[in-house]
Structure formats: structure tokens, C-alpha cells
Amino acid sequence: MRTTTIVLTALAGLTMPAAAQEPAQEGAPKDWQGRYRYEHAAGRTAGGTGIVINYDLVLRPPDVRDGCVLTVRGFQSDETIRCRTRREGQDLAVAFDRYGDGSTVNKYGVAVYKPGQPLFTLAKGAGGKFATRWQGLKPDGGGVAESGPYFARVK
């Protein structure tokens, strides 16, 4: 009994890392708020049409409803994803929450992502550039590495 008390007293003094303490939120911390875009050029169709898909991420203050929205529009793509963000040190993780219609399944009834599943992480780099580390979401096509300078701030 005495050992249990000592262990619990010692554990009570421990703190969790800052990233684990911060819950996921709809918006984003002030230093991340704004609009970001990645234009994915995935080559051409057999007929010569360009395959381009735009990934637009809007991050607003945490107290704003739909403060984190990712739209994916372009060649055979038209999705709106409501997301949540969480700081991971200096980086920002963007996770799936639900689709634009409030559902957790896409328009075809398929659960592509699970609520809370990380889609990608953004990291601030030198010269105002951002590095993206793809996780649950990764653009189709060749030439997309697991991480790289994909998203750029547009506003």
C-alpha cells in the first residue's frame, strides 16, 4: 500500500508534453491562420488534357465554426473536408473531422478517413516556405514524395 502511494505521488508531479495537452480544434493558432494552396499537376490524360487538382486549406481562429476547411477541386475531384488542427511542437497537424455535408463518409458512402485521422502536417521552413508531410491524404500520381514543399500561403 505504501509503494502505491509513493508511485502515485511521483506520477502526480509529472506533466504531459505540450502537444499532448492541446486538444484538436476546428480553427488554428494565430500564427497559422490564413489560406494555403497546393496545385497538384499529375500529368496528362491519354487525350492530352492536363490533370490538375487544387488543394485549398483555410485556417481561421479556433472559436470560428468551420475554422479548418480543406477543399479538393479539379480533375475528377470535388470534396470539402472539415478538419481539426493540433500543434505538434512548431508544426501543425491537420486531421479529418467530417466531410462538408457533416457525414464521415464521402458522396459514394465510403469512409476514406476516420475522424481524428491525420491527413498531413505542415512545418514552417526557412524563407516563409512550408514543408508538408503527407499522412492519411496523399495526392495521386507520380512525383509526390512523402514530404516536401507542397502547400504555400496565399493570404
C-alpha positions in Angstrom: 0.0 0.0 0.0 2.8 2.4 0.9 4.5 1.7 -2.5 1.3 2.5 -4.4 1.0 5.9 -2.6 4.6 6.8 -3.4 4.3 5.8 -7.0 1.0 7.8 -7.4 2.5 10.8 -5.6 5.5 10.7 -8.0 3.3 10.3 -11.1 1.1 13.2 -10.0 4.1 15.6 -10.4 4.7 14.6 -14.0 3.3 16.6 -16.8 2.3 15.6 -20.3 4.1 17.1 -23.3 2.6 20.3 -24.6 1.4 18.7 -27.8 -0.5 16.0 -26.0 -2.2 18.6 -23.7 -3.6 20.7 -26.5 -6.8 19.2 -27.9 -7.6 19.3 -31.6 -9.6 22.3 -32.6 -11.6 23.4 -35.6 -9.5 26.5 -36.2 -5.8 27.2 -35.9 -3.4 29.1 -33.7 -3.0 32.7 -34.7 0.5 32.2 -36.3 -1.1 29.6 -38.7 -4.3 31.4 -39.7 -4.7 32.1 -43.3 -5.2 30.5 -46.7 -2.9 27.9 -48.2 -2.8 26.2 -51.6 -1.2 23.3 -53.3 -1.7 22.9 -57.0 -1.1 19.3 -57.9 -0.2 18.7 -61.6 -0.4 14.9 -62.2 0.4 14.8 -65.9 -2.0 14.4 -68.8 -4.8 12.1 -69.8 -4.4 9.8 -72.8 -6.3 12.6 -74.8 -3.8 15.2 -73.7 -5.9 17.0 -71.1 -4.0 18.3 -68.1 -4.7 16.6 -64.8 -4.6 19.4 -62.2 -6.1 19.3 -58.7 -6.1 22.2 -56.2 -5.9 21.7 -52.5 -7.1 24.8 -50.7 -6.8 25.0 -46.9 -8.4 27.7 -44.9 -7.4 28.2 -41.3 -9.4 30.6 -39.1 -9.4 31.3 -35.4 -10.2 28.3 -33.1 -13.5 29.8 -31.9 -14.9 30.1 -35.5 -17.2 27.4 -36.7 -15.7 25.6 -39.7 -12.3 27.2 -38.9 -10.4 24.5 -40.7 -11.7 23.6 -44.2 -9.8 21.8 -46.9 -11.3 21.8 -50.4 -10.0 19.5 -53.1 -11.2 20.5 -56.6 -10.0 19.7 -60.1 -9.7 16.7 -62.4 -12.3 14.2 -61.2 -12.2 15.7 -57.7 -14.7 17.8 -55.8 -14.6 17.4 -52.0 -14.9 19.6 -49.0 -13.4 18.4 -45.7 -13.9 19.9 -42.3 -10.8 19.4 -40.4 -9.2 19.9 -37.0 -5.7 21.1 -36.2 -3.3 20.4 -33.4 0.2 21.9 -32.7 3.0 19.4 -32.7 5.9 21.4 -31.5 6.3 24.1 -34.1 4.4 22.1 -36.7 0.6 22.0 -37.3 -1.1 18.7 -37.9 -4.3 18.7 -39.9 -6.7 15.9 -39.2 -10.0 14.7 -40.7 -13.2 15.6 -38.8 -16.0 15.2 -41.3 -17.0 16.0 -44.9 -18.7 19.3 -45.8 -22.2 17.7 -45.5 -21.4 16.7 -41.9 -21.0 13.0 -42.8 -18.0 10.8 -42.1 -18.4 9.0 -45.4 -17.9 10.5 -48.9 -20.6 11.0 -51.5 -20.2 7.4 -52.5 -20.8 6.1 -49.0 -17.2 5.2 -48.4 -15.4 6.0 -45.2 -12.0 7.0 -46.7 -10.8 8.6 -43.4 -11.6 8.1 -39.8 -12.4 11.1 -37.6 -9.2 12.3 -35.9 -7.0 10.7 -38.6 -4.1 12.9 -39.5 -4.3 14.0 -43.2 -1.0 15.9 -43.3 1.4 18.0 -41.2 2.7 21.5 -42.1 6.1 22.7 -40.9 7.4 26.2 -41.3 10.7 26.4 -43.1 13.3 29.0 -44.0 12.2 31.9 -46.1 8.5 31.6 -45.4 8.3 28.2 -47.2 6.2 25.3 -45.7 7.0 21.6 -45.7 4.1 19.2 -46.0 4.3 15.7 -44.6 1.5 13.6 -46.2 -0.2 11.1 -43.9 -3.8 9.9 -44.5 -4.2 12.1 -47.5 -1.7 11.9 -50.4 -2.3 13.2 -53.9 -2.5 10.6 -56.6 0.0 10.4 -59.4 3.8 10.3 -59.8 6.2 12.8 -58.4 4.6 13.2 -55.0 7.1 12.4 -52.2 6.0 11.7 -48.7 7.1 15.2 -47.7 8.2 18.3 -49.5 7.3 22.0 -50.2 3.8 21.5 -51.4 1.4 24.0 -49.6 2.2 27.7 -49.9 0.5 30.6 -48.0 -1.7 32.6 -50.4 -3.2 35.1 -47.9 
